Structure formats: C-alpha cells, structure tokens
Amino acid sequence: MLRIFNIIQKNLKLLIRSKASASIIILGPLLLVLLVGLAFSGSSLNNINVGVYSSSYSELTNILVTTMQDNQFVVTKTTSELECIQGVKYGKFHVCAVFPPDLSVGTANITSTIVFHVDYSRVNLVYSILDTISKKVSVKASELSGELVQVLLDTLENSRISLIEKKDSITELSTSASQTKRDADNIVSEANALSLTFNINQTEEDLNTLENLTNSTSALNIIDDIREDFDAFNTGLAASLEAKQKIKEQGTAISDASTASTQKLTQLKSSTETIIGNIESIKIRERETILNPIKTQITPISEKKSHWNYLFPTLLIIMVAFVSLLLATSLVTKEKATKAYFRNFITPTSDIIFLLGTYLSCLFILVVQLIIIFGQAWYFLRAELLSVLGVVSIFIILIASIFILIGMVIGYLFKSQETAVLASMSLAGFMLFFSNTILPIESIPPSLKVLASFNPFVLGEAVLKKLILFQAPFSALAFELYMLIGYLLLFLVLTILAKEFTKRKIS
Amino acid sequence: MRKGPPYIEFEGITKKYGNTLVLDNLTLSIPYGEITGIIGPSGSGKTTMLNLLIGFVKPNKGRILFQSRNIIKDFSNVTTLFGFAAQEFSFYTDLTIEENLAYFGNLYKLKKSEIKLRTDELLKLLEIDYARKTIARSLSSGMGRRLDIACSLIHNPKVLILDEPTQDLDPILRKELVATIRKVNKERETTVIITSHLLGEIDEMCDTIGILYKGHIVKMGTPSELKKFYNMKTMDEIFTSIVKKSERPTVHVTENQFKTKIKEEEKKVISIFGHNLNKK
C-alpha cells in the first residue's frame, strides 16, 4: 500500500513539475467545463443572424420582421433574395427568410408563404433556429388568424341575433297573409252571395202591356221614361255583374297569393329557425379553440432547465473519457520515456503495483477535477445530485477506470508519446462521433448502431443521464453496469498484457 | 587478491536475439567482494550479460548461480541483493536527488527511517549531500552518475552492477567516479561488476578482469595476471592483440584513439564555425 502511495506521489510530482503537461491535462478540462458552464447556463439561442428579403414589404411583413427582432435575433434586410441566400451559404446569416411581396391576410391571389432558407450542414443549430423562428412567426400568424376568426364569429353572432329579431316579423307577415287570404275569401264569398239578377224581359212585356192599356200621352211618356230608366238600370246592372265577377276573380287571386305567401313565410320561418338553431348548435365559440382545435403540449419528463443541465451528463462523460484516456496515455508514455523506467523493473515491486500506481494516479487527478466540476454543478443541480451522488460516483469511477485502462493500454503499446496521445485522441474522437453527443446514434445505419450502443462512451453517457436527469434506480442500470464491468475486466487483462509486452520490448 | 569462492557463476550461458547469437556458451566466475571488470568491444554482449545477471532477460541455455542458487529460481534475491546502474541514467529527472532515493528505496520495501539513514549515508559517501534538494535534471553528468549509483545502492545491495558507468564523463569526473566505486567496494564490502570499453580505468580499478569477445570470455584474471599472460604492458595492447588475432573485421577503438578522433572532430567544428564567423 505504501509503495502504491509512493508511486502516486511520484507521478503527481512529475506531472506538476512538468508545467506544460500539468496545465494541459489538469487545467485544460477544468477550463473547458468552466467555459461550457458559463456559455450554456441559459436555455435560449443567442445572436442568431437572420437575413430577410421581400420585393415589396407590406405592413404585415414589417410587423413580422419587427417581431423577429429581439435580443436573440439580429435581423438584416437584404437587397435581393440571392444576397439573402448567399448570406446563409457564407455564414453571414443563420437563416434567410423570404417574404412574398405585399404579404397580407385575406387578399385573394396573393400567396402568403414565407420561405426559410437554412443551412442543414449546421445540423446541431438548424432545428433550434427553425423552431425558434417558426414560433415567432407562428405567434404573429396566430394573432392574425385570431382576428379573422373573431370577425367570423362576430358576424355569425350578429346574424343569429338579427335572424331571431326578423323571425317575429316573418310570423307577423305570415299572420297578415293568412288574414288577407281570409278577407279575400270573404269578399269572394260575399260577392258570390250578391244577387244582381233582374228579369228585364218581363218588365218589357209588362211595360208593353201597360202601353197597350193606356193611350195617355203622359202615361206613355212616363212609360218611355221608365223604359229608358230600365235601360240605364240594365246597363248599370251589367256593369255591376262585370265588377262582381272581377271582385270574385281578384279576391280569389288575393286568396291564392296569400296562401302562397303564407306557405313561403312558413318555409322562411322554418329556415330561419333552422339557421338560428344551427348557429346556436355551434358549441365552440372561443377564438382560441377554433384556432387550435387540437392542442399539443410538450411536457418534459424532467424539469425544464438550462442547456447546462442537459449538457452536464454529456459534459461529464466527455471530460471523464478525454481526461482519463489522455492522462493515462500521457503518464504511461512519460514513464516509459524516463530513464528510470528500466530501474522500476529491477526492483522487488511487482508489475501490478506499478499498474495500480499509475491507475490510481490518474483516478486521483480525475477525482480532484470531478470534485471541482461537481462543485460547479452543485449550483445548477443541487437537488438532483444530492439524491444520486453516491451511485453517480460509483459509476463515474467505473467509467473512468475503463478509460484509464484503455489509455494505459495505448500508452504501453505505442512507442512515442506523440503517437500514443494521437491514438488516444483519435479513439476518444471516434467514440464521441459514435455516440449521441453530436448526432443521435439513431441516425446511423442499424448495424453500426448496434455496435455504437456497446461503445463505453455511449454506455457511460446513458448511465449518467439516467442517474442525473431522471434519478433512475440502480436496478434500471443493470445492462450498463454489467457491460461496464465486462469492459473493466477486459481492459485490465489487456493492460497487464500490454505492460508485459513493453517489458519484453525493453529487454 | 581474491577474497573468497565464486560468488556469482555463469554456467554455459547462451543468449540469442532472434537469429543473432549474442552470448555463446559463456562461463564466468565472479568472486565476492571484488571489483570485476568485463571488457569487450561494442556489441560484444556486455550489456546482455548484465541484463541476464539481474534477471531482466532470460538465457536460452545455461544458468547463472548466485551463492550457488539459480537466480531465475531465486529472483527475489536478485532484486533485493543486486543493484544495477545502466549505461544511461536511471532516475527521474524531475525529482530531486532525495526524492529519487526515497522513491526507489520505497520500491525496495525499505522503511522510511531506513531510507532516510541510507540516503544520508550514500549522499555523503558519493559526495553529493550538498545537492540533495536539487532537481536531477540540473545535475552535471558526474553528479548524475553518482545519483544513479546511489539509486542502485539505496537498498544496500551485496552486488553492484555498473554498465559502462564512466561513459560520457570527462577524465576528471571519470577519476572521481573510479575513486567512488572503489570507496563503495571497500567501505560497504560490495561486490562490483563493471563493464567498460575504456580499458585504462578498468586496469586501474578492477581486481579481476574478464575479456568478453564474440560472446564468450576469452581470458579472465587480475590485470597483472593478464599482462603477464599476454606479455604486454597495458590492457589496450592485450585487447588489440586479441581482436587482431581473431581477425575481427570491425575495428576496436582504444581510449587514446577515441580521444584523438574526438580532438580531430573538435578541430573540424571549430574551423567551420570560425570560417562562418569570419565571413560574417
């Protein structure tokens, strides 16, 4: 035990006295984490440059452009669509929004499609930008839609009220029409009852008889006068009969028209009632409900936090992987390069003690760094960390041990420090690329995805995410735990073999 | 001058690296308490012989006995009773003299108090006590060699093996080191095995000299015995005659020849720089 401590002490002294190594290996990752912590302590995007273009800026376009301009977005109007798109290509803009000319709502024959030109090569940014900018535009679009919907709703309500009001008038009209029909029928009936028959021939015969009976001139004159009066009466009677006939016809026509009107008014009333009923049957009259009949709500399974919170497990695994690999490789190659390396072999100290010494030296430095990082993380993740700190520590030590052993294997196998460090960097980069850090592993072909899922980096990241973000119980980590233990044993054996290989090389 | 029976014995040792035969049926006896020198041209197998002795490499054939016990079977003795200083310095240049000794002492399972005691003793013996807090990187070649020997002696070994310890040292430092080795041999009764191709100092320092050539010991004896046997005055002459006799194709460079060659090279360098400077 004392010898292990002695080796650790020596390794730390050597590392600290080599100022360049110390600053790169010890301070580098800490600085990185500190900067990342400061940079990603928020949850929004910053300084997103948006290029906009429209051949004719309408009031609505200007409103949308103004909506986009805030702390997050710097909006620049370009003189042409090409300039705007080129701006994205050359990195001047993160996104280019091309507005249709004279963009307005409700104007026929004018397209209202806003085209966003984005650079998909910036895969890690493009979705965030699109999401943010779409939200901004859709907020304004929703406002406009809301206004339009409100107009429709108001019109509909006014119509309903108006129809209800007019429904009584229709009823009155219908009643009037019925009354008119009845009156007309009465007129016809009374006209029919009106008798305008007069036997003029009998009267003529009577007057002729009377004329034959008298020779009195006066009487005859009177008879002539009577005859003239009868002619006049007869003429009047004929006119009355004609008028009666007309009254009957027109009364019938009025009656028929009133019947038709009554029927139509009944239909109109019915239709009005149906329309009113239909309008009243519309239950959803809230503007928001009509605008978004189906509401989606994204509820995070963990509490909404800053980028730092989500990044923390990944950051932790990156730091653990890179520091462990590089530190172990560096320590082993440095040790191999020292002239004292040979002397170690001829002491009565076994190889395992040296391996343990190197391993624990790396672990010690890593633990110191982790304490600092956890101190920083404490500010953001106090509650989450407190409950899982013990389990997280066990897993971090397990993960770190694997990477340290990998680093040691590389250190023992490669001749020069430069190539060994390069190999470590390459391996770390390889593991980083085949993980969820840059792109989700779901984006790689299934066969490679299976391989990537066994990547110690992926396993480590999964474990830390489950633990830190979701406080997963130990039982939920069984697969990762067994895999990591398997890796630990494998690389332990490989490290022993690699050290033996180095020994043979020296001899 | 032999002080006892064979302490270390090489019995028919053969060592090959691939197809290259380095040691060919080597047989050698090293007495207790003496300084035994092994001389031979570069590539004659001196270092391999020492590596075999410390158990760092294993022979293809034969055995090495230490106090009549096979060192391979009794390796723990080798590590605790042998001290070894390789051709190149074997200490951490970023540690101080004291830290190096403490580190290696610890690897030899010494207690803290023992380490302190032996460090003090050794630093006084090797006359580098004043620089005990100095980072090894800043030590001169001579001091570096002394530290290397100190590291080899920290566990108080019975046998000190030195592989070309005076290489790269100037004549004054070489003389000092030779005196130091003698001091260690005498004061601590440490058996010293030393290899070198600098024959003058071997002649001066060693009680017994073995001439290693083409993988085996050609002749072994005290310097006076060897001179008498070959009827020659110096070890240089003896060595040259052996090499010539066996018609060795490669040329062995003696210490004097080496010095002459160095002086010639130095002159060339000076003339080149002088010429350049004049031009400027």
Boltz contact constraints between the chains, C-beta under 6 A:
constraints:
  - contact:
      token1: [A, 3]
      token2: [B, 106]
      max_distance: 6.0
  - contact:
      token1: [A, 6]
      token2: [B, 106]
      max_distance: 6.0
  - contact:
      token1: [A, 10]
      token2: [B, 103]
      max_distance: 6.0
  - contact:
      token1: [A, 14]
      token2: [B, 94]
      max_distance: 6.0
  - contact:
      token1: [A, 17]
      token2: [B, 94]
      max_distance: 6.0
  - contact:
      token1: [A, 338]
      token2: [B, 92]
      max_distance: 6.0
  - contact:
      token1: [A, 339]
      token2: [B, 88]
      max_distance: 6.0
  - contact:
      token1: [A, 339]
      token2: [B, 89]
      max_distance: 6.0
  - contact:
      token1: [A, 339]
      token2: [B, 90]
      max_distance: 6.0
  - contact:
      token1: [A, 340]
      token2: [B, 90]
      max_distance: 6.0
  - contact:
      token1: [A, 340]
      token2: [B, 91]
      max_distance: 6.0
  - contact:
      token1: [A, 340]
      token2: [B, 92]
      max_distance: 6.0
  - contact:
      token1: [A, 342]
      token2: [B, 86]
      max_distance: 6.0
  - contact:
      token1: [A, 342]
      token2: [B, 90]
      max_distance: 6.0
  - contact:
      token1: [A, 343]
      token2: [B, 90]
      max_distance: 6.0
  - contact:
      token1: [A, 346]
      token2: [B, 54]
      max_distance: 6.0
  - contact:
      token1: [A, 346]
      token2: [B, 84]
      max_distance: 6.0
  - contact:
      token1: [A, 347]
      token2: [B, 107]
      max_distance: 6.0
  - contact:
      token1: [A, 347]
      token2: [B, 108]
      max_distance: 6.0
  - contact:
      token1: [A, 348]
      token2: [B, 79]
      max_distance: 6.0
  - contact:
      token1: [A, 348]
      token2: [B, 80]
      max_distance: 6.0
  - contact:
      token1: [A, 349]
      token2: [B, 107]
      max_distance: 6.0
  - contact:
      token1: [A, 507]
      token2: [B, 56]
      max_distance: 6.0
  - contact:
      token1: [A, 507]
      token2: [B, 57]
      max_distance: 6.0
